[in-house]
């Protein structure tokens, strides 16, 4: 498992399918006391689906997948997806209809987001060879 942190917010208002976004390794990956993927290594994800908010309180939706992490001069393919939906605005729509009549039906729901600082877990897709570090004597 590779623990990743979103570095910049991704949302259904500003981002479209195919947009790539950067993540940062949040916890080193070690095997036998050797760090294979250090904290701070850059990883990439891609937005697969993005639906904006709609009228009558319809919330936005996004679906993203992890692509790879860059470590020790290699790209290590990752597996993992994350779906997010904005909170529904049904209560807001009802209040708007009471206050503004039929114009309240134009009230939109909330955008879906992957917030900066949010943690995603990815999994390596295949075994990866690393050179064993040499110890100076």
C-alpha positions, 0 to 999 in steps of 0.5 A, spaced: 500 500 500 502 507 498 499 512 502 498 518 498 495 526 499 492 530 495 496 536 494 491 541 490 483 541 490 480 537 485 472 538 484 467 538 479 466 545 478 473 546 475 476 539 473 474 535 467 475 528 465 482 527 463 485 532 467 491 529 471 492 531 478 498 531 483 499 527 489 504 526 494 507 520 498 505 521 505 508 515 508 514 512 506 514 505 503 519 500 506 521 493 505 526 490 510 528 496 513 530 499 506 526 505 503 523 504 496 518 510 496 520 516 500 515 521 503 514 526 498 515 522 492 510 525 487 504 521 484 499 522 479 491 521 478 486 522 473 479 524 473 475 519 469 468 522 470 466 529 472 459 532 473 457 539 475 451 541 479 444 541 477 438 545 478 433 542 483 439 541 488 442 536 484 450 535 487 456 534 483 460 528 482 467 526 480 470 519 479 478 519 479 483 513 479 490 513 481 496 512 475 503 512 478 508 514 483 515 516 481 520 513 485 528 512 484 527 514 477 522 509 476 514 510 474 510 505 479 503 503 476 498 504 482 491 501 482 486 505 486 479 509 485 476 514 489 468 517 487 466 523 491 459 526 491 457 533 493 452 534 499 445 534 496 441 541 496 434 538 497 433 542 504 436 548 501 431 547 495 425 547 499 427 553 503 428 557 497 421 555 494 418 557 500 422 564 500 422 565 492 417 561 489 418 557 483 425 560 482 427 556 488 427 550 483 434 553 480 438 552 486 444 548 485 447 542 489 454 542 492 460 540 488 464 534 489 471 535 491 477 531 493 480 536 498 487 538 499 490 534 504 485 528 503 489 521 504 488 516 498 490 509 498 493 506 492 496 499 491 502 497 486 500 493 480 506 489 479 512 487 483 518 492 481 525 491 482 530 496 486 537 496 486 540 494 493 543 500 496 551 498 497 554 499 503 561 503 503 566 499 507 
